């Protein structure tokens, strides 16, 4: 990837643009906190060619959610599990709504 190619990726939420130090600074936390989120498998940072952790904006949003919960007294492992379950529930609700709309379209009188 050339430098010109990487500039176009800066708008990509999944592009691993942030080092662990910069990510921790942006979140107001420590690199150890981000590593703990990785160990808990909440986020899985990509690695640079040199093996350094790199985080995307999407991952930083998840880490910020975890930090808010930890700051409120939730243990980090519990916060990570809660976030995963919340995301799974949101996805299931989205899929359910899609199926419901499809059912209403194909059989309007069958859906209560």
N, C-alpha and C positions, 0 to 999 in steps of 0.2 A: 504494500500500500504506500503510495506516495504521500507527501505532505498535502498536496492538493486534494487527494481523495479523503484524507482524514478530516479536513475542514468541513466537508459535507456531512460527516458523521456526527458532528457536534450537536446537531438537533435530534439525534437518535437517542431515545431514553435508555436503550440497551448497550450503547457504546461505552466500553470501560475507560472512561476518560480521567478518572481521579485516582491518585495514589492513596495509599492507606493514610499517610500523614495529612494530605489535603482533605480527604474524606472526613477524618476525625476532627479536623479543624472546623470544617463546615458544619458538622453536627454538634460541635461543642463537647466532644467526648475524647476518648483516648484510642490509640490504635489497638490496645488490648481489648477494648469493648468490641471493636469491629471483628477482631480475631475470634472472640467468644461467640459472636453471632454466626461466624463461619463454622466453628466447632459444633454449635447447636444445629447446624444445617438450615438456618433461616435464610442466609444468603451465601452464595458460592462465588466469590470474586474470581474473575479471570486472572491469568498470570501473564506478565510481560515476558518477553524473550529472556530476560534476566531472572525470571522467577518471582518478581515482585507482584504483590496483590494490586489489582486495578478494579475500581468500582464504577458502576454505571449510575446514572441519575435515578433509575428505577430502584436499584439496590439501596441507594441512599435514602429514598423515601421510606422503604421498609425498615431500614435501620433507625430512622427518625421515629417511626411508630414504636419500635422496641424501646428506644431510649425514653420516650414519654412514659411508657408503662413501668420501666425500671425506676425512673425518677419518682414515680408514685408509690413505689414499694413492692412491685411485683418482681419475684425472682426472675432472672434472665431466662432460665429454661422454660418457665411458665409463660413468660411474655412471648417467647418464640412460638410455643405451641398454640397459644391463643391466636396469634397473628395468622399462623398456618390454617387453623380451623375457621377463622373469620373469612379468609380468602377462599377456602373451599366452599363455605356456605354461600358466599356471594356468587361464586361461579355456578353452583347448583341452582340458585335462584334465577340467575340469568338464563341458564339452559331450560329450566322449567317454564319461564315466561315465554321463551321462544317456542317451545312445544305447545303451550297454551294458545298462543297466537295462531300457530299452524292449525290446531284443532278447531279453533273458532272459525277460521277461514274455510276449512273444508267441510265442517259440520256445525253450522251456527246454532242449531237448535239442540245439539247434544251436550254442549258445555253449559254447566250451571253457573 
